Amino acid sequence: MEEKISEVDLAYNILSAAGKDNPIHFKTLIRQIIAAKNEVVQNEAAAISEIYTMINMDSRFQHVKDGLWGLADWFPPETKRTRSTTTKTTTKAS
């Protein structure tokens, strides 16, 4: 029996093969994942939404810009989305 690879692992493999200089638009990436899974998809919009959510929640991936995604490993630590860059503001009590 063949072991099935998850959608996010497929996304990782596809982006790894594309390389650091070639982030992929999420719809293109997800359509490649769907094609690689070789399974019937009843509702493409629902499949895109579900896979996008999984990629968005996985810290291995980094949104680049304009719907383009890459791997978090491609970027310096200070730009990774897993780091918080919030600053605290203090107010004086009157």
Backbone as XML, in Angstrom:
<?xml version="1.0"?>
<chain id="A" units="angstrom">
  <residue number="1" name="MET">
    <atom name="N" x="0.835" y="-1.188" z="0.000"/>
    <atom name="CA" x="0.000" y="0.000" z="0.000"/>
    <atom name="C" x="0.880" y="1.251" z="0.000"/>
  </residue>
  <residue number="2" name="GLU">
    <atom name="N" x="0.530" y="2.181" z="-0.833"/>
    <atom name="CA" x="1.315" y="3.402" z="-0.988"/>
    <atom name="C" x="0.976" y="4.398" z="0.115"/>
  </residue>
  <residue number="3" name="GLU">
    <atom name="N" x="2.006" y="4.973" z="0.725"/>
    <atom name="CA" x="1.788" y="5.964" z="1.775"/>
    <atom name="C" x="1.404" y="7.295" z="1.139"/>
  </residue>
  <residue number="4" name="LYS">
    <atom name="N" x="0.359" y="7.904" z="1.677"/>
    <atom name="CA" x="-0.107" y="9.184" z="1.136"/>
    <atom name="C" x="0.639" y="10.319" z="1.822"/>
  </residue>
  <residue number="5" name="ILE">
    <atom name="N" x="1.028" y="11.284" z="1.017"/>
    <atom name="CA" x="1.714" y="12.463" z="1.534"/>
    <atom name="C" x="0.667" y="13.558" z="1.763"/>
  </residue>
  <residue number="6" name="SER">
    <atom name="N" x="0.841" y="14.323" z="2.830"/>
    <atom name="CA" x="-0.130" y="15.371" z="3.152"/>
    <atom name="C" x="-0.012" y="16.542" z="2.173"/>
  </residue>
  <residue number="7" name="GLU">
    <atom name="N" x="-1.056" y="17.334" z="2.137"/>
    <atom name="CA" x="-1.070" y="18.506" z="1.251"/>
    <atom name="C" x="0.044" y="19.485" z="1.601"/>
  </residue>
  <residue number="8" name="VAL">
    <atom name="N" x="0.272" y="19.705" z="2.910"/>
    <atom name="CA" x="1.316" y="20.663" z="3.292"/>
    <atom name="C" x="2.710" y="20.130" z="2.979"/>
  </residue>
  <residue number="9" name="ASP">
    <atom name="N" x="2.894" y="18.816" z="3.096"/>
    <atom name="CA" x="4.191" y="18.246" z="2.721"/>
    <atom name="C" x="4.411" y="18.337" z="1.209"/>
  </residue>
  <residue number="10" name="LEU">
    <atom name="N" x="3.341" y="18.148" z="0.439"/>
    <atom name="CA" x="3.438" y="18.344" z="-1.010"/>
    <atom name="C" x="3.790" y="19.795" z="-1.327"/>
  </residue>
  <residue number="11" name="ALA">
    <atom name="N" x="3.144" y="20.728" z="-0.640"/>
    <atom name="CA" x="3.434" y="22.153" z="-0.853"/>
    <atom name="C" x="4.900" y="22.440" z="-0.558"/>
  </residue>
  <residue number="12" name="TYR">
    <atom name="N" x="5.395" y="21.873" z="0.523"/>
    <atom name="CA" x="6.799" y="22.064" z="0.888"/>
    <atom name="C" x="7.718" y="21.525" z="-0.212"/>
  </residue>
  <residue number="13" name="ASN">
    <atom name="N" x="7.403" y="20.336" z="-0.698"/>
    <atom name="CA" x="8.222" y="19.728" z="-1.751"/>
    <atom name="C" x="8.184" y="20.548" z="-3.042"/>
  </residue>
  <residue number="14" name="ILE">
    <atom name="N" x="7.008" y="21.038" z="-3.398"/>
    <atom name="CA" x="6.862" y="21.839" z="-4.624"/>
    <atom name="C" x="7.658" y="23.134" z="-4.515"/>
  </residue>
  <residue number="15" name="LEU">
    <atom name="N" x="7.534" y="23.814" z="-3.372"/>
    <atom name="CA" x="8.276" y="25.068" z="-3.185"/>
    <atom name="C" x="9.777" y="24.813" z="-3.108"/>
  </residue>
  <residue number="16" name="SER">
    <atom name="N" x="10.179" y="23.724" z="-2.463"/>
    <atom name="CA" x="11.611" y="23.379" z="-2.395"/>
    <atom name="C" x="12.182" y="23.181" z="-3.788"/>
  </residue>
  <residue number="17" name="ALA">
    <atom name="N" x="11.427" y="22.472" z="-4.633"/>
    <atom name="CA" x="11.882" y="22.214" z="-6.000"/>
    <atom name="C" x="11.931" y="23.496" z="-6.827"/>
  </residue>
  <residue number="18" name="ALA">
    <atom name="N" x="11.010" y="24.423" z="-6.559"/>
    <atom name="CA" x="10.973" y="25.689" z="-7.306"/>
    <atom name="C" x="12.184" y="26.553" z="-6.981"/>
  </residue>
  <residue number="19" name="GLY">
    <atom name="N" x="12.606" y="26.531" z="-5.731"/>
    <atom name="CA" x="13.782" y="27.297" z="-5.326"/>
    <atom name="C" x="13.450" y="28.657" z="-4.754"/>
  </residue>
  <residue number="20" name="LYS">
    <atom name="N" x="14.410" y="29.169" z="-4.001"/>
    <atom name="CA" x="14.257" y="30.416" z="-3.249"/>
    <atom name="C" x="13.836" y="31.602" z="-4.115"/>
  </residue>
  <residue number="21" name="ASP">
    <atom name="N" x="14.300" y="31.654" z="-5.335"/>
    <atom name="CA" x="14.007" y="32.802" z="-6.189"/>
    <atom name="C" x="12.676" y="32.671" z="-6.929"/>
  </residue>
  <residue number="22" name="ASN">
    <atom name="N" x="11.922" y="31.628" z="-6.619"/>
    <atom name="CA" x="10.680" y="31.376" z="-7.349"/>
    <atom name="C" x="9.487" y="31.097" z="-6.435"/>
  </residue>
  <residue number="23" name="PRO">
    <atom name="N" x="9.076" y="32.098" z="-5.634"/>
    <atom name="CA" x="7.862" y="31.873" z="-4.849"/>
    <atom name="C" x="6.696" y="31.611" z="-5.805"/>
  </residue>
  <residue number="24" name="ILE">
    <atom name="N" x="5.688" y="30.912" z="-5.321"/>
    <atom name="CA" x="4.579" y="30.494" z="-6.173"/>
    <atom name="C" x="3.273" y="31.086" z="-5.658"/>
  </residue>
  <residue number="25" name="HIS">
    <atom name="N" x="2.433" y="31.549" z="-6.593"/>
    <atom name="CA" x="1.118" y="32.066" z="-6.220"/>
    <atom name="C" x="0.307" y="30.937" z="-5.608"/>
  </residue>
  <residue number="26" name="PHE">
    <atom name="N" x="-0.432" y="31.251" z="-4.555"/>
    <atom name="CA" x="-1.116" y="30.199" z="-3.809"/>
    <atom name="C" x="-2.074" y="29.367" z="-4.655"/>
  </residue>
  <residue number="27" name="LYS">
    <atom name="N" x="-2.754" y="29.971" z="-5.613"/>
    <atom name="CA" x="-3.685" y="29.185" z="-6.433"/>
    <atom name="C" x="-2.930" y="28.207" z="-7.326"/>
  </residue>
  <residue number="28" name="THR">
    <atom name="N" x="-1.810" y="28.640" z="-7.881"/>
    <atom name="CA" x="-0.980" y="27.756" z="-8.700"/>
    <atom name="C" x="-0.433" y="26.620" z="-7.841"/>
  </residue>
  <residue number="29" name="LEU">
    <atom name="N" x="0.068" y="26.974" z="-6.666"/>
    <atom name="CA" x="0.612" y="25.976" z="-5.743"/>
    <atom name="C" x="-0.454" y="24.952" z="-5.362"/>
  </residue>
  <residue number="30" name="ILE">
    <atom name="N" x="-1.629" y="25.419" z="-5.018"/>
    <atom name="CA" x="-2.696" y="24.511" z="-4.586"/>
    <atom name="C" x="-3.179" y="23.642" z="-5.738"/>
  </residue>
  <residue number="31" name="ARG">
    <atom name="N" x="-3.248" y="24.197" z="-6.932"/>
    <atom name="CA" x="-3.641" y="23.373" z="-8.087"/>
    <atom name="C" x="-2.596" y="22.297" z="-8.368"/>
  </residue>
  <residue number="32" name="GLN">
    <atom name="N" x="-1.329" y="22.612" z="-8.141"/>
    <atom name="CA" x="-0.270" y="21.606" z="-8.298"/>
    <atom name="C" x="-0.413" y="20.510" z="-7.239"/>
  </residue>
  <residue number="33" name="ILE">
    <atom name="N" x="-0.777" y="20.899" z="-6.034"/>
    <atom name="CA" x="-0.994" y="19.931" z="-4.955"/>
    <atom name="C" x="-2.155" y="19.008" z="-5.315"/>
  </residue>
  <residue number="34" name="ILE">
    <atom name="N" x="-3.263" y="19.594" z="-5.764"/>
    <atom name="CA" x="-4.451" y="18.814" z="-6.139"/>
    <atom name="C" x="-4.102" y="17.835" z="-7.257"/>
  </residue>
  <residue number="35" name="ALA">
    <atom name="N" x="-3.343" y="18.314" z="-8.251"/>
    <atom name="CA" x="-2.941" y="17.441" z="-9.365"/>
    <atom name="C" x="-2.049" y="16.308" z="-8.868"/>
  </residue>
  <residue number="36" name="ALA">
    <atom name="N" x="-1.138" y="16.615" z="-7.950"/>
    <atom name="CA" x="-0.225" y="15.595" z="-7.434"/>
    <atom name="C" x="-0.960" y="14.544" z="-6.608"/>
  </residue>
  <residue number="37" name="LYS">
    <atom name="N" x="-2.010" y="14.962" z="-5.914"/>
    <atom name="CA" x="-2.798" y="14.022" z="-5.105"/>
    <atom name="C" x="-3.578" y="13.061" z="-5.997"/>
  </residue>
  <residue number="38" name="ASN">
    <atom name="N" x="-3.863" y="13.492" z="-7.209"/>
    <atom name="CA" x="-4.568" y="12.661" z="-8.182"/>
    <atom name="C" x="-5.870" y="12.089" z="-7.615"/>
  </residue>
  <residue number="39" name="GLU">
    <atom name="N" x="-6.598" y="12.955" z="-6.904"/>
    <atom name="CA" x="-7.884" y="12.569" z="-6.334"/>
    <atom name="C" x="-8.962" y="13.487" z="-6.904"/>
  </residue>
  <residue number="40" name="VAL">
    <atom name="N" x="-10.167" y="12.978" z="-6.959"/>
    <atom name="CA" x="-11.292" y="13.765" z="-7.467"/>
    <atom name="C" x="-11.634" y="14.851" z="-6.456"/>
  </residue>
  <residue number="41" name="VAL">
    <atom name="N" x="-11.755" y="16.084" z="-6.939"/>
    <atom name="CA" x="-12.129" y="17.208" z="-6.096"/>
    <atom name="C" x="-13.529" y="17.646" z="-6.506"/>
  </residue>
  <residue number="42" name="GLN">
    <atom name="N" x="-14.463" y="17.563" z="-5.583"/>
    <atom name="CA" x="-15.843" y="17.936" z="-5.870"/>
    <atom name="C" x="-16.006" y="19.451" z="-5.990"/>
  </residue>
  <residue number="43" name="ASN">
    <atom name="N" x="-15.308" y="20.182" z="-5.126"/>
    <atom name="CA" x="-15.465" y="21.629" z="-5.075"/>
    <atom name="C" x="-14.076" y="22.266" z="-4.984"/>
  </residue>
  <residue number="44" name="GLU">
    <atom name="N" x="-13.595" y="22.794" z="-6.118"/>
    <atom name="CA" x="-12.236" y="23.346" z="-6.153"/>
    <atom name="C" x="-12.070" y="24.518" z="-5.191"/>
  </residue>
  <residue number="45" name="ALA">
    <atom name="N" x="-13.080" y="25.387" z="-5.105"/>
    <atom name="CA" x="-12.976" y="26.544" z="-4.213"/>
    <atom name="C" x="-12.820" y="26.106" z="-2.756"/>
  </residue>
  <residue number="46" name="ALA">
    <atom name="N" x="-13.565" y="25.091" z="-2.357"/>
    <atom name="CA" x="-13.456" y="24.585" z="-0.986"/>
    <atom name="C" x="-12.090" y="23.941" z="-0.761"/>
  </residue>
  <residue number="47" name="ALA">
    <atom name="N" x="-11.597" y="23.211" z="-1.749"/>
    <atom name="CA" x="-10.279" y="22.575" z="-1.639"/>
    <atom name="C" x="-9.187" y="23.634" z="-1.524"/>
  </residue>
  <residue number="48" name="ILE">
    <atom name="N" x="-9.273" y="24.684" z="-2.336"/>
    <atom name="CA" x="-8.291" y="25.773" z="-2.271"/>
    <atom name="C" x="-8.316" y="26.417" z="-0.897"/>
  </residue>
  <residue number="49" name="SER">
    <atom name="N" x="-9.503" y="26.690" z="-0.386"/>
    <atom name="CA" x="-9.641" y="27.313" z="0.931"/>
    <atom name="C" x="-9.050" y="26.435" z="2.031"/>
  </residue>
  <residue number="50" name="GLU">
    <atom name="N" x="-9.341" y="25.150" z="1.987"/>
    <atom name="CA" x="-8.857" y="24.226" z="3.011"/>
    <atom name="C" x="-7.338" y="24.107" z="2.982"/>
  </residue>
  <residue number="51" name="ILE">
    <atom name="N" x="-6.777" y="23.945" z="1.797"/>
    <atom name="CA" x="-5.324" y="23.789" z="1.685"/>
    <atom name="C" x="-4.622" y="25.104" z="2.023"/>
  </residue>
  <residue number="52" name="TYR">
    <atom name="N" x="-5.184" y="26.231" z="1.600"/>
    <atom name="CA" x="-4.598" y="27.533" z="1.926"/>
    <atom name="C" x="-4.511" y="27.711" z="3.438"/>
  </residue>
  <residue number="53" name="THR">
    <atom name="N" x="-5.578" y="27.329" z="4.133"/>
    <atom name="CA" x="-5.596" y="27.443" z="5.588"/>
    <atom name="C" x="-4.497" y="26.588" z="6.217"/>
  </residue>
  <residue number="54" name="MET">
    <atom name="N" x="-4.327" y="25.371" z="5.715"/>
    <atom name="CA" x="-3.284" y="24.486" z="6.253"/>
    <atom name="C" x="-1.897" y="25.082" z="6.043"/>
  </residue>
  <residue number="55" name="ILE">
    <atom name="N" x="-1.655" y="25.648" z="4.851"/>
    <atom name="CA" x="-0.357" y="26.260" z="4.555"/>
    <atom name="C" x="-0.140" y="27.486" z="5.441"/>
  </residue>
  <residue number="56" name="ASN">
    <atom name="N" x="-1.177" y="28.282" z="5.589"/>
    <atom name="CA" x="-1.097" y="29.501" z="6.385"/>
    <atom name="C" x="-0.771" y="29.206" z="7.849"/>
  </residue>
  <residue number="57" name="MET">
    <atom name="N" x="-1.235" y="28.080" z="8.347"/>
    <atom name="CA" x="-1.018" y="27.725" z="9.746"/>
    <atom name="C" x="0.304" y="27.002" z="9.987"/>
  </residue>
  <residue number="58" name="ASP">
    <atom name="N" x="0.985" y="26.603" z="8.934"/>
    <atom name="CA" x="2.230" y="25.840" z="9.045"/>
    <atom name="C" x="3.414" y="26.810" z="9.011"/>
  </residue>
  <residue number="59" name="SER">
    <atom name="N" x="4.225" y="26.797" z="10.055"/>
    <atom name="CA" x="5.333" y="27.760" z="10.166"/>
    <atom name="C" x="6.457" y="27.532" z="9.156"/>
  </residue>
  <residue number="60" name="ARG">
    <atom name="N" x="6.399" y="26.455" z="8.384"/>
    <atom name="CA" x="7.425" y="26.223" z="7.354"/>
    <atom name="C" x="7.242" y="27.139" z="6.156"/>
  </residue>
  <residue number="61" name="PHE">
    <atom name="N" x="6.072" y="27.781" z="6.059"/>
    <atom name="CA" x="5.744" y="28.599" z="4.893"/>
    <atom name="C" x="5.732" y="30.079" z="5.252"/>
  </residue>
  <residue number="62" name="GLN">
    <atom name="N" x="6.058" y="30.898" z="4.263"/>
    <atom name="CA" x="6.112" y="32.346" z="4.444"/>
    <atom name="C" x="5.378" y="33.027" z="3.298"/>
  </residue>
  <residue number="63" name="HIS">
    <atom name="N" x="4.392" y="33.872" z="3.643"/>
    <atom name="CA" x="3.734" y="34.685" z="2.618"/>
    <atom name="C" x="4.745" y="35.733" z="2.183"/>
  </residue>
  <residue number="64" name="VAL">
    <atom name="N" x="4.958" y="35.853" z="0.889"/>
    <atom name="CA" x="5.965" y="36.782" z="0.381"/>
    <atom name="C" x="5.312" y="38.118" z="0.051"/>
  </residue>
  <residue number="65" name="LYS">
    <atom name="N" x="4.395" y="38.106" z="-0.896"/>
    <atom name="CA" x="3.651" y="39.302" z="-1.297"/>
    <atom name="C" x="2.662" y="38.907" z="-2.384"/>
  </residue>
  <residue number="66" name="ASP">
    <atom name="N" x="1.622" y="39.686" z="-2.535"/>
    <atom name="CA" x="0.668" y="39.529" z="-3.637"/>
    <atom name="C" x="0.241" y="38.079" z="-3.888"/>
  </residue>
  <residue number="67" name="GLY">
    <atom name="N" x="-0.038" y="37.348" z="-2.814"/>
    <atom name="CA" x="-0.494" y="35.972" z="-2.964"/>
    <atom name="C" x="0.612" y="34.961" z="-3.203"/>
  </residue>
  <residue number="68" name="LEU">
    <atom name="N" x="1.854" y="35.399" z="-3.191"/>
    <atom name="CA" x="2.994" y="34.498" z="-3.415"/>
    <atom name="C" x="3.455" y="33.900" z="-2.094"/>
  </residue>
  <residue number="69" name="TRP">
    <atom name="N" x="3.782" y="32.613" z="-2.136"/>
    <atom name="CA" x="4.265" y="31.911" z="-0.958"/>
    <atom name="C" x="5.625" y="31.301" z="-1.226"/>
  </residue>
  <residue number="70" name="GLY">
    <atom name="N" x="6.433" y="31.264" z="-0.190"/>
    <atom name="CA" x="7.726" y="30.607" z="-0.235"/>
    <atom name="C" x="7.925" y="29.845" z="1.057"/>
  </residue>
  <residue number="71" name="LEU">
    <atom name="N" x="9.150" y="29.405" z="1.268"/>
    <atom name="CA" x="9.475" y="28.682" z="2.497"/>
    <atom name="C" x="10.106" y="29.633" z="3.503"/>
  </residue>
  <residue number="72" name="ALA">
    <atom name="N" x="9.747" y="29.468" z="4.760"/>
    <atom name="CA" x="10.286" y="30.331" z="5.811"/>
    <atom name="C" x="11.813" y="30.259" z="5.865"/>
  </residue>
  <residue number="73" name="ASP">
    <atom name="N" x="12.365" y="29.096" z="5.515"/>
    <atom name="CA" x="13.825" y="28.925" z="5.524"/>
    <atom name="C" x="14.536" y="29.845" z="4.536"/>
  </residue>
  <residue number="74" name="TRP">
    <atom name="N" x="13.807" y="30.374" z="3.581"/>
    <atom name="CA" x="14.408" y="31.243" z="2.572"/>
    <atom name="C" x="14.691" y="32.645" z="3.111"/>
  </residue>
  <residue number="75" name="PHE">
    <atom name="N" x="14.147" y="32.976" z="4.256"/>
    <atom name="CA" x="14.205" y="34.346" z="4.747"/>
    <atom name="C" x="14.982" y="34.430" z="6.054"/>
  </residue>
  <residue number="76" name="PRO">
    <atom name="N" x="15.644" y="35.573" z="6.275"/>
    <atom name="CA" x="16.388" y="35.746" z="7.530"/>
    <atom name="C" x="15.422" y="35.677" z="8.719"/>
  </residue>
  <residue number="77" name="PRO">
    <atom name="N" x="15.927" y="35.268" z="9.874"/>
    <atom name="CA" x="15.051" y="35.102" z="11.043"/>
    <atom name="C" x="14.204" y="36.332" z="11.388"/>
  </residue>
  <residue number="78" name="GLU">
    <atom name="N" x="14.740" y="37.525" z="11.197"/>
    <atom name="CA" x="13.980" y="38.723" z="11.582"/>
    <atom name="C" x="12.756" y="38.965" z="10.702"/>
  </residue>
  <residue number="79" name="THR">
    <atom name="N" x="12.674" y="38.314" z="9.553"/>
    <atom name="CA" x="11.515" y="38.514" z="8.685"/>
    <atom name="C" x="10.523" y="37.359" z="8.752"/>
  </residue>
  <residue number="80" name="LYS">
    <atom name="N" x="10.859" y="36.307" z="9.490"/>
    <atom name="CA" x="9.954" y="35.168" z="9.588"/>
    <atom name="C" x="8.713" y="35.571" z="10.369"/>
  </residue>
  <residue number="81" name="ARG">
    <atom name="N" x="7.590" y="35.052" z="9.950"/>
    <atom name="CA" x="6.334" y="35.434" z="10.566"/>
    <atom name="C" x="6.116" y="34.842" z="11.946"/>
  </residue>
  <residue number="82" name="THR">
    <atom name="N" x="6.966" y="33.923" z="12.362"/>
    <atom name="CA" x="6.791" y="33.306" z="13.664"/>
    <atom name="C" x="7.298" y="34.204" z="14.780"/>
  </residue>
  <residue number="83" name="ARG">
    <atom name="N" x="8.052" y="35.217" z="14.442"/>
    <atom name="CA" x="8.554" y="36.145" z="15.444"/>
    <atom name="C" x="7.565" y="37.282" z="15.632"/>
  </residue>
  <residue number="84" name="SER">
    <atom name="N" x="7.399" y="37.675" z="16.859"/>
    <atom name="CA" x="6.511" y="38.797" z="17.159"/>
    <atom name="C" x="7.337" y="40.076" z="17.164"/>
  </residue>
  <residue number="85" name="THR">
    <atom name="N" x="6.806" y="41.113" z="16.514"/>
    <atom name="CA" x="7.521" y="42.387" z="16.484"/>
    <atom name="C" x="6.690" y="43.477" z="17.140"/>
  </residue>
  <residue number="86" name="THR">
    <atom name="N" x="5.800" y="43.072" z="18.036"/>
    <atom name="CA" x="4.956" y="44.078" z="18.696"/>
    <atom name="C" x="5.779" y="44.811" z="19.739"/>
  </residue>
  <residue number="87" name="THR">
    <atom name="N" x="5.432" y="46.047" z="19.961"/>
    <atom name="CA" x="6.113" y="46.852" z="20.965"/>
    <atom name="C" x="5.089" y="47.295" z="21.999"/>
  </residue>
  <residue number="88" name="LYS">
    <atom name="N" x="5.548" y="47.361" z="23.212"/>
    <atom name="CA" x="4.646" y="47.785" z="24.290"/>
    <atom name="C" x="4.707" y="49.297" z="24.397"/>
  </residue>
  <residue number="89" name="THR">
    <atom name="N" x="3.554" y="49.880" z="24.657"/>
    <atom name="CA" x="3.512" y="51.315" z="24.904"/>
    <atom name="C" x="3.058" y="51.510" z="26.331"/>
  </residue>
  <residue number="90" name="THR">
    <atom name="N" x="3.702" y="52.424" z="26.974"/>
    <atom name="CA" x="3.330" y="52.706" z="28.362"/>
    <atom name="C" x="2.682" y="54.069" z="28.426"/>
  </residue>
  <residue number="91" name="THR">
    <atom name="N" x="1.728" y="54.175" z="29.298"/>
    <atom name="CA" x="1.062" y="55.472" z="29.485"/>
    <atom name="C" x="1.228" y="55.895" z="30.932"/>
  </residue>
  <residue number="92" name="LYS">
    <atom name="N" x="1.362" y="57.206" z="31.120"/>
    <atom name="CA" x="1.501" y="57.740" z="32.469"/>
    <atom name="C" x="0.127" y="57.849" z="33.116"/>
  </residue>
  <residue number="93" name="ALA">
    <atom name="N" x="0.074" y="57.480" z="34.344"/>
    <atom name="CA" x="-1.189" y="57.657" z="35.082"/>
    <atom name="C" x="-1.258" y="59.094" z="35.524"/>
  </residue>
  <residue number="94" name="SER">
    <atom name="N" x="-2.404" y="59.720" z="35.340"/>
    <atom name="CA" x="-2.545" y="61.139" z="35.719"/>
    <atom name="C" x="-3.019" y="61.267" z="37.132"/>
  </residue>
</chain>
